[in-house]
Amino acid sequence: MVKNKILLGFLSIFTVSLLAACGNGETQPNENEESQSTETESSSEEEMDMESDSGGHMEHSADEMSSSGEVPEDLKEAENPTYEVGSRTIIEAEHMQGMDGAEATISGAFDTTVYTVSYTPTNGGDPVEDHKWVIHEELEEPGEAPLEPGDETVMNASHMEGMEGATATIDSAEETTVYMVDFVTTDTEEEVQNHKWVTESELAPVE
């Protein structure tokens, strides 16, 4: 009888230990999965915020940021720009990855009205909100400047794929000097030529 009781006691202890071990094994993976899920969701939210702040164009290459340097015929060169053509400056804008903080050379300076716009690309891409920037001279028969927020217009600009010919809604308007710039991206060190556009408030002197 004593031996049986001792044996039953050992079996009970063994069973409890086994259940406890199984319980720990099941809990740990769930905690890891929850942690990984939270990290993934946080990363996705950060990427969405960056795309929203930049007008949805963060994932473009240096080639897509570059242009031929051609400008509309009726676009007026700035007479006394703060940053003259050929001068060096620092970009303080996040239109694209690798842009903010890059040292740039001014390749053109023009006085105009610039707009932030929202539109759906003609190539079927996702809608773009608050894209910076499109200038008045890049709009199809826009009339007198400035257009008002909420006005609709057709763009003749081709800064991005699917932009030319798209109908845009004006989000904001500002009369200022806009600059075309050359720079090297801070992340991939790719050369960007004649990027359109950066406003005067998005530039800072080289110290």
Buried (B, 14 or more C-beta within 10 A) or exposed (E): EEEEEEEEEEEEEEEEEEEEEEEEEEEEEEEEEEEEEEEEEEEEEEEEEBBEEBBBBBEBBBEBBBBEEEBBEEBEEBEEBBBEBEBEBBBBBBBBBBBBEBEBBBBBBBBBBBBBBBBBBBEEBEEBBBBBBBBBBBBEEBEEBBBEEEBEBBBBBBBBEBBBEBEBBBBBBBEBBBBBBBBBBBEEEBEBBBBBBBBBEBBEEEE
